[in-house]
Amino acid sequence: MKWNIKKNDMVILLAGDDKGKKGRVTEVIREKNRVIVEGVNVKTKHTKPSTANPQGGIVKTEGGVHISNVALVSEGAATRISRKEVKGATVRVAKKTGKNID
């Protein structure tokens, strides 16, 4: 199955606590149908002191978001994606604007 969202795409969240936030996709986890978006779904974890981290403390990391809860952003607005063949290669095209997505 082809996915419309790829690494380094700008996306907007459609559902959840962070609804309406925009961010860049840092990782796509195909096995779990999730994407990790920077600055969205931030989790805090308390760590004990160890040799690697002698201070210990609070570590903040981004959690995964289900792929169905994000939409690609093209020219500032959420858009759906279609595919078109150009010179033998398949490219993604924004349905709202009709422009190619790199």
C-alpha positions in Angstrom: 0.0 0.0 0.0 1.3 3.5 -0.9 1.3 6.0 1.8 0.7 9.7 1.2 2.7 10.9 4.1 6.5 10.7 4.0 9.5 11.8 6.1 10.1 15.6 6.2 6.5 16.4 5.0 4.6 19.3 6.8 1.4 17.9 8.3 -1.5 19.2 10.4 -3.2 17.2 13.1 -6.8 16.5 12.6 -7.7 14.9 15.9 -6.5 14.6 19.5 -5.2 16.9 22.2 -2.8 18.7 19.7 -5.5 19.2 17.0 -4.7 22.0 14.7 -0.9 22.0 15.3 1.5 21.8 12.4 4.8 20.1 12.3 7.3 18.2 10.3 7.3 14.4 10.1 10.5 13.0 11.6 9.8 9.3 11.3 7.2 7.0 9.7 6.5 3.7 11.5 4.8 1.5 8.8 4.3 -1.6 11.0 2.2 0.4 13.5 0.5 2.8 11.0 2.0 5.8 12.9 4.1 8.9 12.3 6.2 10.9 14.7 5.7 14.7 14.2 8.1 17.1 15.9 6.6 19.2 18.7 3.4 17.1 18.8 2.2 14.5 21.4 5.2 15.3 23.7 5.7 12.7 26.4 7.7 13.3 29.6 9.7 10.5 31.2 11.4 10.6 34.6 14.8 8.9 34.5 17.0 7.8 37.4 20.7 8.8 37.5 22.9 6.4 35.6 26.4 6.3 34.2 25.2 7.6 30.8 23.1 10.3 32.5 24.5 11.1 36.0 22.0 13.9 36.7 18.9 11.9 35.9 15.9 14.1 35.4 13.0 14.6 33.0 13.3 13.7 29.3 10.8 14.9 26.8 10.2 12.9 23.6 7.6 12.9 20.8 5.1 10.1 20.7 3.5 8.5 17.7 0.3 9.7 16.0 -1.9 7.5 13.9 -1.5 8.1 10.2 -5.3 8.8 9.9 -5.1 11.7 12.3 -2.7 13.8 10.1 -3.1 15.5 6.8 -0.5 16.9 4.4 -0.1 20.7 4.3 0.2 22.4 1.0 0.5 26.2 0.8 -0.8 26.5 4.4 -3.9 24.3 4.1 -4.6 20.6 4.6 -5.0 18.7 1.4 -5.6 15.2 0.1 -3.2 13.6 -2.3 -3.5 12.0 -5.7 -0.8 10.5 -7.9 0.1 11.4 -11.5 2.7 9.9 -13.8 5.1 12.5 -15.2 7.9 11.4 -17.6 7.7 7.8 -16.4 7.8 8.7 -12.7 4.9 8.8 -10.3 4.6 12.1 -8.4 2.3 13.2 -5.6 -0.1 15.9 -6.4 -2.1 18.1 -4.0 -5.8 17.9 -4.8 -6.6 21.4 -3.5 -3.9 23.2 -5.5 -3.1 20.7 -8.3 0.7 21.3 -7.6 3.3 18.6 -7.4 4.6 17.8 -3.9 8.4 17.2 -3.7 
